[in-house]
Amino acid sequence: MEAHCVSKESKWIVFILVKEGDKTDIWHICTKDLKEKLGEIKWFGRWRTYAFFPYQDTIYEDDCLIDIANFIKEEMNARKLRKL
């Protein structure tokens, strides 16, 4: 896996900013040891929000899902603040 700066981490996963855009960003979600990519968070225009796009054959327990949901909420709040 290519080296990137870890933007944020939780107990089991890390969120890595891979594309910083003018309006929206893209993050990869990886295992904490950076050996496996689990999915990505990116803008979903139809819903006008960031969404989680899990990769095939990945499994999540409740702590990871909560961390992913909280990350999305934080990024949406940051996006709203940038628009002010």
N, C-alpha and C positions, 0 to 999 in steps of 0.2 A: 504494500500500500504506500502511496506517495505521502511524503511528510507534509503536514499542515499544522497550523497553530490551533490548538484546542480552544474553542470559544468558551465552552462551559462543560462541566462534568457533573454527574450524579454518582450514586453508589456503584452502578454497574455499566453505565453508558457515558459516552462523550458526544458532544455536539460540535462539529467542525465546520466552520464557515468556509465554503468552497467557491462561492461566487457572490460578490458584493455588487449589487446593481444600483441604479439610480433610484428605483422605486421599491424593488423587492430583492431579497437575498435567497440563497440556497445553502442548506446545511446538510451534511452527511451525518447520520447517526451510526456510531460504531461501538463495538465492545470496548471496554476500558483499556484492554491490552492492545487495541488498534488492529487486531488480527481479522476481524470480521466487520464488513459493512452490513448494517441491518436495514437501512432505508434512508429516506431523505425527507426533509421538510422544505417545502417550496410553496409559492403562491398558487392558489386554486381560484382562478378568476371567476368562475361561475358562482362560487360561494362568497367571493370577495374577502378571503381570509387565507392565512397559511394553513396547510394541511399536511398530514403525515402520509407518506407513500412508502409502505413497507415493501421490502424485497421479498421475492418468492421464497417459501420454506423457512421463514423466520418466525420465531415464537417469542411471546412477551408475557411476563408476569405483571401483576398489578402495580408494583413499585415503578417499573419501567414505563408503563402506560401513563401513570400519574406524572412522572417526570417529563414525558413527552408532551402531555397536555399542558403542564405548567410552562414549559418552554415556549409553546405556541402562544399561550396567553401573554407571557412577558414580551415576546416579539411583536404581538399585535399592539400591546400598550406602547411599546417604544415607537412603533410606526405611527400611531396616532399622535404622539408627542412631537415627532419630527414634522408633522403636517401643520402644527400650530404656529 
